């Protein structure tokens, strides 16, 4: 699994012109799922996201996590994170998981965060979405589960 994590002041996602999810301060997580990913990768990445210390403490240093701040998460499925553009000009997406198993694992990630008290908004899996992110900092972190095991 691969995640692009952005600290955000506020964010929202539109599908066909209608807002279907929004958050105040927290994290926007663009989540890519590759073939072979499972619960182990999902658990690792969701734990990492919840505990990432990228929010300012009272002295302005990045020492606080999402759990410390009570921030929200906007979780967006993004298979294009596994686009391989090393050859040619058109990305190859064969490493990305197929839609049905990817959606199951994505839904698991949403439940994982919610079960731990995180307020989670999402886009619509597989839909063409317009995501507005007010990136705070800007602060953007790239996480990968393969580098953890």
N, C-alpha and C positions, 0 to 999 in steps of 0.2 A: 504494500500500500504506500501511497505517496500523498502527502498533504502540503498544500501551500496555506500557511496560517498567517492571517493579517490582523493586527490589532486595529480595532475599529471604534470610532465614536458613535456611529450609527450606520446601518446598512439595510438594504431591502432587495427583494427579488420579485420581478414581474414576469408573468406568463400571459401572453396575449393581451397585454396592456393592463392586467389586473394584478395588484399586489397580493402575493400569496404567502409571503413571509417577511418579517422585519425584526431587527433587534436594535436596542439602544447600545450602550457601550459593551464591548466584549470582543469576541473573535469571529472572523469570517474564515471558514475552513473549506477550501476547495479540495475535494477528496477523490483521488484516483485509485481504482481497484484493478489489480493485474491478475492474470490467470494464475491460479494456485494460491491466492490469498485466502486466509481463513480466519477463524476466531482468534488464534494466537496473534496474528498481525493486527487485527482490529483492536484487541485488548491492549496491546502494547501502544499503539498509536493514540487511542482515546485517553489512556492514562498519561501519556506524554503531553497531550494537548491540555488536559485538565490541570496539570501541575507545572506547565511552562511558566517560568518566572519572567514575564515580559511586561508587567504592569508596574507603574511607579509606586514606590512606598512614600512615606511622608517626607523623605529627603530627596525625592525625585529620582532615585535609583531603581533600576528594573529588578525588584526583589519580590514582587507579588504575583501570584497565579490567578487564574480565573476563579478558583475556589475562594481565594482570599478576598477578591473584589466583588464577588456575586455577579460577575459579568455573564452575558448571554452568548450563545453560539448560533451563527447562521451557517448551517452545514449544507454544502452544495456538491452534488455528485458531478465529477468532471473527468470523463474517460480520456479526454485529450491530454491529460497529464502523462499518459503513456504513449503519446505520439512520438515516433522515432523518425526524425528528419535528417539522419546522418547521410542517407543516400538519396539522391534525387531532390525534388522540390515538393513532393506531396508526402506528408507524414504517413507512416505505416502504423496502424493502430492494432496490429495483431497481438500485442502483449496485453492489451486491455481485456478485462474479463467480459464475458458475454453478458447481455443485459439482465437476464433472469437471475443468475447467481450473484451478479454485482448488486442488484437491487436488494436481494435478501441480506447481503453483508452490510450494505448501506443502512438498511432499516435496523439491523442489529446495532450499528454504531450509534444511531439516534437513540435507541432504547438504553444503551449502555450509559450514555451521558445523562439522559433523563432520570434513570434509576439512581443516579448519584447526585440528584438535586440540581442539575444544570438545566436552565431554560433554553430549549433548542427550537429554532425555526429552521425550515428547510425550503428548498425549491421543489420542483416537481421532477421526479426521476425521468430522464429521457426527453424532457421537454426542451424547447428552445426558450432560454431564459435571458432576461436582462437583469444583471446584478449590479447594483450601485453600492460602492464601498467607500466610506469616508475613512480612508486608511490613516490611522493615528500614528504620527511619528515622522515619516512612515516607518512602520515596523513590520517586516515580512520575514517569516522563517519557513524554510523548507525542511520537512521531516520525511523520512523513509523508514519503513519497518524492516526492510532487508538488512539494513546496516546495524540492526540491534541484536541479531542472533548469531 
